[in-house]
Amino acid sequence: RKGLKIDAPLYEQLGRALLAHRSYDDAAWAFIAWAVQGGDALRVQKAVGAVAAAAASDGAAEQAMRYYDYLLRTYASSQFVDFWKQEIARLQRARP
C-alpha cells in the first residue's frame, strides 16, 4: 500500500472494486487514500459508509463499527453523524 502512487480518482475505482470482492479493510483504505488525495468529502463519506454497511450485512460487525468510528472522528460535522451513531448502537446491541 505504501508504494502505491495513483491519481485520486483511481483510488475511488480501486475501492469500489475491492468492495465488490468483499475486501473491506482494503476498500476502506482505498477510499481513505482517495480522501487524502483530495477526493470529494461527501463521496468519500458515502463510500466508507457503504463499506461499513456491507461489512455489517456480511456479519463483520467489529469491522463495520471501526469504519463508522473513523467517519465520526474524521467528519464530525457531517450530515450523516446521527446515522453513523445509530448504526454503531444497533451493531453493539446485536452483539452476542
C-alpha positions as CSV (number, residue, x, y, z in Angstrom):
1,R,0.0,0.0,0.0
2,K,2.8,2.5,0.9
3,G,4.4,2.3,-2.5
4,L,1.1,2.7,-4.4
5,K,1.0,6.1,-6.2
6,I,-2.1,6.6,-8.3
7,D,-4.3,9.6,-9.2
8,A,-7.1,10.4,-6.8
9,P,-10.0,9.2,-9.0
10,L,-8.3,5.8,-9.3
11,Y,-8.5,5.3,-5.6
12,E,-12.2,5.5,-5.8
13,Q,-12.3,2.9,-8.6
14,L,-10.0,0.7,-6.7
15,G,-12.1,1.0,-3.5
16,R,-15.3,0.1,-5.4
17,A,-13.6,-3.0,-7.0
18,L,-12.3,-4.1,-3.6
19,L,-15.7,-3.6,-2.0
20,A,-17.2,-5.8,-4.8
21,H,-14.8,-8.5,-3.7
22,R,-15.7,-8.1,0.0
23,S,-12.2,-6.9,0.8
24,Y,-13.5,-4.5,3.4
25,D,-10.3,-3.3,5.0
26,D,-8.6,-2.8,1.6
27,A,-11.7,-1.0,0.2
28,A,-11.8,1.4,3.2
29,W,-8.1,2.1,2.9
30,A,-8.6,3.0,-0.8
31,F,-11.4,5.3,0.0
32,I,-9.5,6.9,2.8
33,A,-6.5,7.3,0.5
34,W,-8.8,9.0,-2.0
35,A,-9.8,11.5,0.7
36,V,-6.2,12.2,1.5
37,Q,-5.6,12.8,-2.2
38,G,-8.4,15.4,-2.3
39,G,-11.4,13.3,-3.1
40,D,-14.8,14.8,-2.6
41,A,-15.6,14.6,1.1
42,L,-19.3,13.7,0.7
43,R,-18.5,11.0,-1.8
44,V,-15.8,9.6,0.5
45,Q,-18.2,9.5,3.4
46,K,-20.7,7.7,1.4
47,A,-18.1,5.2,0.1
48,V,-16.7,4.4,3.5
49,G,-20.3,4.2,4.8
50,A,-21.0,1.7,2.0
51,V,-18.0,-0.4,3.2
52,A,-19.3,-0.3,6.8
53,A,-22.9,-1.3,5.7
54,A,-21.6,-4.1,3.5
55,A,-19.3,-5.4,6.3
56,A,-22.2,-5.3,8.8
57,S,-24.6,-7.1,6.5
58,D,-21.8,-9.7,5.9
59,G,-21.6,-10.4,9.7
60,A,-18.4,-8.3,10.2
61,A,-19.8,-6.0,12.9
62,E,-16.5,-5.1,14.5
63,Q,-15.1,-4.0,11.2
64,A,-18.2,-2.0,10.4
65,M,-18.0,-0.3,13.8
66,R,-14.4,0.6,13.1
67,Y,-15.4,2.3,9.8
68,Y,-18.3,4.2,11.3
69,D,-15.9,5.3,14.1
70,Y,-13.4,6.5,11.6
71,L,-16.2,8.5,9.9
72,L,-17.3,10.0,13.2
73,R,-13.8,11.1,14.1
74,T,-12.9,12.4,10.7
75,Y,-16.2,14.0,9.6
76,A,-17.6,15.1,13.0
77,S,-19.8,17.8,11.4
78,S,-21.2,15.6,8.6
79,Q,-24.9,15.4,7.9
80,F,-24.6,11.6,8.4
81,V,-23.3,11.7,12.1
82,D,-26.6,10.7,13.6
83,F,-27.0,7.8,11.2
84,W,-23.5,6.5,11.9
85,K,-24.1,6.7,15.7
86,Q,-27.4,4.8,15.2
87,E,-25.6,2.1,13.2
88,I,-22.9,1.7,15.9
89,A,-25.5,1.4,18.6
90,R,-27.5,-1.1,16.5
91,L,-24.4,-3.2,15.9
92,Q,-23.5,-3.1,19.6
93,R,-27.0,-4.2,20.6
94,A,-26.7,-7.1,18.2
95,R,-23.5,-8.5,19.8
96,P,-23.9,-11.9,21.2
